[in-house]
Amino acid sequence: MGVDPGTSGAVSSHSEEVAALVGSYARIPPGEPVRLAKPTSNLFRFRGDSTAPGLDVGRMNRVLSVDPADGTAQVQGMATYETVVDAHLPTGHMPLVIPQLKTITLGGAVAGLGIEATSFRNGLPHESVREMEILTGSGEVVVARPDNEHADLFRGFPNSYGTLGYALRLQVEIERTEPYVRVRHVRFSTAEECAAAIVEICRDGEFEGHRVDFLDGTVFAADEQYLSIGTYVPEAPVTSDYTGQAVYYRSLREHQADHLRTHDYLWRWDTDWFWCSRAFGVQHPAVRRLWPRKYRRSDVYRRIVAWDRRVGFSDRLARARGGAGSEPVIQDVEIPVDRLAEFLEFFHREIGIAPVWLCPVQLRDRQGWPLYPMDPDTLYVNVGFWSAVQLRPGERLGDYNRAIEDFVSRIDGHKSLYSDSYYDEDEFWRLYNRPAYEQLKQRYDPDGRLPGLYEKCVGKP
């Protein structure tokens, strides 16, 4: 992989790969379901191994060029953000939003949803895309931009989850970086105080006289929440390393201020999958010393979870000990900031998972995105929670997730669809814009070669 390799070689190679992929797609018999053959996934819908033919997209994983003068980069759809960061940081740049896990792909973050600590000023990853080259369900390759004949697909692709087509190449905006990030961890004793601070920081772009480049938060309990406020700096007196024995989320309680290399800041959550590595014992000092550093990664932990879901080891163990099993509660929801305290009160009372991640997001685009219709005038806070709740006798699998879905809808929030969903079909389409989706499906996948959005995100395969 090279940075700014000269257009002829990169474009020629990409064009050959596109042609090969189109040929592979055409050879899949009509009526057969289609899926991507990818080495990693960040979806949490575990429904057994698919027998559908897999399109080999493994070679379409490169950064084709970085153009600082134009403020853009050309990136293949299956490039992971780890690859994207490695290509950009040496030039002093990065895309406007870098989702927090290394193996999220650029195409996946656009077809699904991605978010991170720059989202309070840069919105969601798809909002910094200028054009997309897409293999549609009909087998045609189109270039979608906001001002061409495929503007409807450009607008409707976010939150389509591969049910309209696959992004092969994307042109994305990039911005300047600095070598280091200074982070302040500010504690708040109530959710109301935390929400008020989020509003002020997002409005002013600063905190206590200092520019804010990054903003996210962590809730440990109803009376203990932190905002982590990051600012680019050219130099650092000393830097922390959270890929070794130290664990990043614990540092929020230990340090009021911290410095990280920008590379390490971008991946601060990946080493321990936020805090979820504790389920595997990786945060115990003795285990951590024995667990190779190269395997302290989110994709390794996810593979362990996928194996456990497949064989049911954890549930069988819990039942052997007299329990009723557990319900995975792995979700991200967007909550209007003025309803954040209300949501957290409900969550602490009814669900009881901690810690919880907070990430403010304000859409950049005024026109909106039809399949995930957030209000551009509303400041939202993404609330992320990734654990399991022990079921009590009489409770059914899905009860806790369904309660969250109901509450989020009541307070005008939105739920990402990367994990299990329990909506009935009418409610799902009321939330995710059935008329707009059906119009796109008819135009770009008229024969239904790809699954429908409800079928993929909620229904059983």
C-alpha positions in Angstrom: 0.0 0.0 0.0 1.4 3.4 -0.9 0.3 6.9 -0.1 -0.5 9.0 -3.1 0.9 6.3 -5.4 0.2 8.1 -8.7 -3.2 7.6 -10.2 -2.4 5.3 -13.1 -1.2 2.2 -11.2 -3.7 2.5 -8.4 -6.7 3.2 -10.6 -5.8 0.5 -13.1 -5.5 -2.1 -10.3 -8.7 -0.9 -8.7 -10.5 -1.1 -12.0 -9.3 -4.7 -12.6 -10.5 -5.6 -9.1 -13.9 -4.1 -9.8 -14.3 -5.9 -13.1 -13.4 -9.2 -11.4 -15.9 -8.6 -8.6 -18.7 -7.8 -11.1 -17.9 -11.0 -12.9 -18.1 -13.0 -9.7 -21.4 -11.4 -8.8 -22.8 -12.2 -12.2 -21.9 -15.9 -11.7 -24.0 -16.3 -8.6 -27.2 -18.1 -9.7 -30.4 -16.0 -9.6 -32.3 -16.6 -6.4 -29.2 -17.4 -4.4 -28.5 -15.1 -1.5 -25.3 -13.0 -1.6 -22.9 -12.0 1.1 -19.4 -10.6 1.4 -16.5 -12.9 2.2 -14.8 -10.7 4.8 -12.1 -11.8 7.3 -13.5 -9.6 10.1 -16.9 -8.2 11.1 -18.1 -5.7 13.6 -21.7 -6.7 13.4 -23.3 -8.4 16.4 -26.0 -10.4 14.8 -25.0 -14.0 15.3 -27.3 -16.3 13.4 -25.2 -19.2 12.5 -22.9 -19.8 9.5 -24.3 -18.6 6.2 -24.2 -21.0 3.2 -24.6 -18.1 0.8 -21.9 -17.6 -1.8 -19.3 -15.2 -0.6 -18.0 -12.4 -2.8 -14.2 -12.2 -2.4 -13.5 -8.6 -1.6 -10.2 -9.2 0.2 -8.1 -7.3 -2.3 -10.2 -4.2 -2.1 -8.7 -3.0 1.1 -6.3 -0.2 0.2 -5.9 3.5 0.4 -5.5 4.5 -3.2 -4.3 8.1 -2.7 -4.1 10.9 -0.1 -4.3 14.4 -1.5 -3.7 17.0 1.2 -3.9 19.8 -1.3 -7.5 18.8 -2.2 -8.3 17.7 1.3 -9.5 14.3 0.2 -8.4 10.7 0.0 -9.5 7.8 -2.3 -10.1 4.6 -0.3 -11.4 1.2 -1.2 -14.5 0.1 0.6 -13.0 -2.8 2.5 -10.0 -0.9 3.8 -10.1 -1.1 7.6 -9.6 2.1 9.6 -6.4 0.7 10.9 -5.1 0.7 7.3 -6.6 4.2 6.7 -4.9 5.6 9.8 -1.5 4.1 8.9 -1.7 5.7 5.5 -2.9 9.1 6.6 -1.0 10.0 9.9 2.5 10.1 8.2 1.1 12.9 6.1 -0.3 14.8 9.1 -3.9 14.0 8.2 -6.9 11.8 8.9 -10.5 11.4 7.8 -12.9 13.6 9.7 -14.2 10.7 11.8 -12.3 7.6 12.8 -14.5 4.9 14.4 -13.0 3.5 17.6 -12.3 -0.1 16.5 -9.4 -1.0 14.1 -11.2 -3.5 11.9 -14.3 -1.4 11.1 -14.1 -0.8 7.3 -14.7 2.5 5.7 -17.5 1.0 3.6 -19.0 -0.6 6.7 -19.0 2.6 8.6 -20.9 4.3 5.8 -23.4 1.5 5.0 -23.9 1.1 8.7 -23.1 3.9 11.1 -19.8 4.9 12.7 -19.1 7.5 15.4 -16.2 8.8 17.5 -15.0 11.7 19.5 -14.9 14.2 16.6 -18.6 13.6 15.8 -19.7 16.6 17.9 -18.1 18.8 15.2 -17.8 16.4 12.1 -21.0 14.4 12.3 -21.0 10.8 11.1 -18.5 9.2 8.7 -20.9 9.2 5.7 -21.2 13.0 6.0 -17.6 13.5 4.9 -18.0 11.3 1.8 -17.9 13.2 -1.5 -18.7 10.3 -3.8 -19.1 6.5 -3.7 -18.6 3.8 -6.3 -21.2 1.2 -5.5 -21.9 -2.3 -6.8 -25.6 -2.4 -6.6 -27.9 -5.3 -6.1 -28.7 -5.3 -9.9 -25.0 -6.0 -10.6 -24.3 -2.5 -12.0 -21.5 -0.3 -10.8 -22.5 3.3 -10.3 -20.8 6.4 -9.0 -23.1 8.2 -6.5 -22.6 11.8 -5.6 -25.0 14.3 -3.9 -25.4 16.2 -7.2 -25.7 13.5 -9.9 -28.3 11.0 -11.2 -27.6 8.6 -8.3 -28.0 11.2 -5.5 -30.9 9.2 -4.1 -28.5 6.2 -3.5 -25.9 8.6 -2.1 -28.4 9.8 0.5 -30.0 6.4 1.1 -26.8 4.3 1.4 -26.1 5.1 5.0 -27.9 2.6 7.3 -28.6 0.3 4.4 -26.3 -2.4 5.7 -25.4 -3.9 2.3 -29.0 -4.4 1.3 -28.8 -2.0 -1.7 -25.2 -2.7 -2.7 -21.6 -2.6 -1.6 -19.2 0.4 -1.6 -16.1 -0.3 -3.7 -14.4 3.1 -3.5 -15.1 6.2 -1.6 -13.7 9.8 -1.8 -13.6 11.2 1.7 -12.6 14.5 3.2 -9.5 14.7 5.4 -8.3 17.2 8.0 -4.9 18.2 9.6 -3.7 16.5 12.7 -1.0 17.1 15.3 1.4 14.6 16.8 -0.2 14.4 20.2 -3.6 14.8 22.0 -3.9 16.3 25.5 -7.0 14.8 27.3 -8.7 16.2 30.3 -11.0 13.9 32.3 -13.7 16.0 34.0 -16.0 14.4 36.5 -19.7 15.2 37.0 -21.8 14.0 39.8 -25.1 14.1 37.9 -26.2 13.3 34.4 -27.9 16.7 34.2 -24.6 18.5 34.9 -22.8 16.3 32.3 -25.5 17.0 29.7 -25.3 20.8 30.3 -21.5 20.7 29.9 -21.9 18.7 26.6 -24.2 21.4 25.3 -21.8 24.2 26.2 -18.8 22.5 24.7 -20.5 21.6 21.5 -21.9 25.2 21.2 -18.6 27.0 21.9 -16.0 24.5 20.6 -13.9 25.1 23.7 -13.7 24.3 27.4 -12.3 26.7 30.0 -10.6 28.7 27.3 -9.0 25.7 25.4 -10.1 24.5 21.9 -11.8 21.1 21.9 -11.0 18.7 19.1 -12.3 15.5 20.7 -15.2 14.9 23.1 -16.6 11.7 24.6 -17.6 10.4 28.0 -17.9 7.5 30.3 -20.6 6.8 32.9 -19.5 4.5 35.8 -22.6 5.1 38.0 -25.5 7.6 38.4 -23.2 9.8 40.5 -20.0 9.3 38.5 -19.6 10.4 34.9 -16.6 11.8 33.1 -16.2 13.9 29.9 -12.9 13.3 28.2 -12.0 16.5 26.4 -9.2 16.2 23.9 -7.1 18.9 22.2 -4.4 18.5 19.5 -1.0 19.6 20.7 2.4 19.7 18.9 4.4 18.5 21.8 3.8 16.4 25.0 5.9 16.3 28.2 5.3 12.6 28.6 2.9 10.1 26.9 0.8 7.2 28.2 0.7 3.8 26.7 -2.5 1.8 27.1 -1.4 -1.1 25.0 0.7 -2.5 27.9 -0.3 -3.1 31.5 -2.3 0.1 31.9 -6.0 0.1 30.9 -7.4 3.2 29.3 -10.9 3.4 30.8 -9.4 3.0 34.3 -7.2 6.0 33.8 -10.3 8.3 33.6 -10.6 7.9 37.4 -6.8 8.1 38.0 -5.7 11.1 35.9 -7.3 14.5 35.5 -5.0 15.1 32.5 -3.1 12.8 30.1 -1.2 12.9 26.9 -1.2 10.3 24.1 0.3 10.1 20.7 -2.4 10.8 18.2 -2.1 7.2 16.8 -2.6 5.9 20.4 -5.4 8.2 21.1 -7.3 7.1 18.0 -7.0 3.4 19.2 -7.3 4.0 22.9 -10.5 2.0 23.1 -9.5 -0.9 20.8 -6.9 -2.5 23.1 -9.5 -3.5 25.6 -12.6 -3.2 23.4 -13.6 -0.3 25.6 -13.9 -2.2 28.9 -15.2 -5.5 27.5 -11.8 -7.4 27.7 -12.5 -7.8 31.4 -14.9 -10.6 30.5 -11.9 -12.6 29.3 -9.7 -11.8 32.3 -7.3 -9.7 30.2 -7.4 -6.8 32.6 -6.0 -8.9 35.5 -2.3 -8.1 35.8 -1.2 -11.7 35.7 -3.3 -12.6 32.7 -2.3 -9.4 30.9 1.4 -10.2 31.2 0.7 -13.6 29.6 -1.7 -12.4 26.9 0.4 -11.3 23.9 0.1 -7.7 23.1 -0.7 -8.4 19.5 -3.8 -10.2 20.6 -5.1 -7.4 22.7 -7.4 -6.2 20.0 -11.1 -5.8 19.5 -11.3 -8.3 16.5 -9.7 -11.0 18.7 -12.3 -10.5 21.5 -15.1 -10.5 19.0 -14.0 -13.8 17.5 -14.1 -15.3 21.1 -17.7 -13.9 21.5 -18.7 -15.3 18.2 -17.4 -18.7 19.2 -19.3 -18.5 22.5 -22.5 -17.5 20.8 -22.1 -20.4 18.4 -21.5 -23.1 21.0 -23.5 -21.6 23.9 -20.7 -22.2 26.4 -21.5 -19.3 28.7 -25.2 -20.0 28.8 -24.7 -23.7 29.5 -22.3 -22.8 32.3 -24.8 -20.3 33.8 -27.6 -22.9 33.7 -25.4 -25.5 35.2 -24.9 -23.1 38.2 -28.7 -22.7 38.5 -29.1 -19.5 36.5 -31.6 -18.7 33.8 -29.0 -17.7 31.3 -28.2 -14.2 30.1 -29.4 -11.8 27.4 -26.7 -9.9 25.4 -27.4 -6.2 25.5 -25.1 -4.8 22.9 -26.4 -1.5 21.5 -25.7 2.1 20.5 -28.5 4.6 20.6 -28.7 8.3 19.7 -30.5 10.3 22.4 -31.4 14.0 22.2 -29.1 15.7 24.7 -32.0 17.2 26.6 -33.4 13.7 27.2 -30.0 12.2 28.2 -30.5 12.3 31.9 -33.9 10.8 31.6 -32.5 7.9 29.5 -29.6 7.2 31.9 -32.0 7.2 34.9 -34.1 4.5 33.1 -31.0 2.6 32.1 -29.5 2.5 35.6 -32.8 1.4 37.0 -34.0 -1.1 34.5 -30.8 -2.5 32.8 -28.0 -1.9 35.3 -25.0 -2.3 32.9 -21.9 -0.2 33.6 -19.7 1.5 32.4 -21.6 3.2 29.6 -20.0 5.2 26.7 -21.2 8.7 25.7 -20.4 10.4 22.4 -22.0 13.6 21.3 -23.0 13.9 17.6 -24.3 16.8 15.6 -25.1 16.3 11.9 -23.2 18.5 9.5 -25.6 18.1 6.7 -28.9 20.0 6.6 -30.6 17.8 4.0 -30.5 14.6 6.1 -30.2 10.9 5.5 -33.5 9.2 4.9 -32.9 5.7 6.3 -31.6 7.1 9.6 -33.6 10.3 10.0 -31.9 12.3 12.7 -32.9 15.9 13.2 -30.0 18.2 12.0 -31.1 20.8 14.5 -30.8 18.4 17.5 -27.6 17.7 19.4 -27.6 14.0 20.2 -25.5 11.8 22.5 -24.7 8.3 21.4 -25.0 6.0 24.3 -23.1 2.7 23.9 -23.5 -0.3 26.2 -22.0 -3.7 25.5 -22.6 -6.5 28.1 -25.2 -9.0 29.2 -28.0 -9.0 31.8 -28.7 -12.2 33.8 -32.2 -13.3 33.2 -34.4 -14.0 36.2 -37.0 -16.8 36.3 -39.9 -15.9 34.0 -38.0 -13.4 31.9 -37.5 -14.1 28.2 -34.6 -13.5 25.9 -35.1 -10.1 24.3 -37.1 -8.5 27.2 -34.3 -6.1 28.1 -33.4 -5.1 24.5 -37.1 -4.6 23.8 -37.5 -2.3 26.8 -34.6 -0.2 25.5 -36.1 0.0 22.0 -39.4 1.1 23.4 -37.9 3.8 25.7 -35.6 5.1 23.0 -38.6 5.5 20.6 -40.6 7.3 23.3 -37.9 10.0 23.8 -37.3 10.6 20.0 -34.0 8.7 19.9 -32.6 6.4 17.3 -31.0 2.9 17.5 -28.2 1.6 15.3 -28.9 -1.7 13.7 -25.5 -3.5 13.9 -26.7 -5.8 16.7 -29.8 -7.7 17.6 -33.1 -5.9 17.1 -36.6 -6.9 18.2 -38.9 -4.5 16.5 -42.0 -5.8 14.8 -42.1 -5.0 11.1 -44.6 -2.1 11.2 -42.7 -0.4 14.0 -39.3 -1.0 12.2 -40.5 0.6 9.0 -42.1 3.5 10.9 -38.7 4.3 12.4 -36.5 3.6 9.3 -38.5 5.1 6.4 -40.1 2.3 4.4 -41.2 4.5 1.5 -37.7 5.8 0.9 -36.2 2.3 1.3 -38.6 0.6 -1.1 -38.0 3.2 -3.8 -34.3 2.6 -3.5 -34.7 -1.1 -3.4 -36.8 -1.1 -6.6 -34.3 1.0 -8.5 -31.0 -0.6 -7.4 -32.0 -4.2 -6.5 -35.3 -4.8 -8.4 -34.8 -8.6 -8.4 -34.1 -8.8 -4.6 -30.7 -10.3 -5.0 -29.7 -8.8 -1.7 -31.7 -9.2 1.5 -34.1 -6.6 2.6 -33.2 -4.3 5.5 -35.8 -5.7 7.9 -34.9 -9.2 7.0 -31.2 -8.6 7.6 -31.4 -6.5 10.7 -34.3 -8.1 12.5 -35.8 -11.1 10.8 -34.3 -14.5 10.8 -32.3 -15.6 7.7 
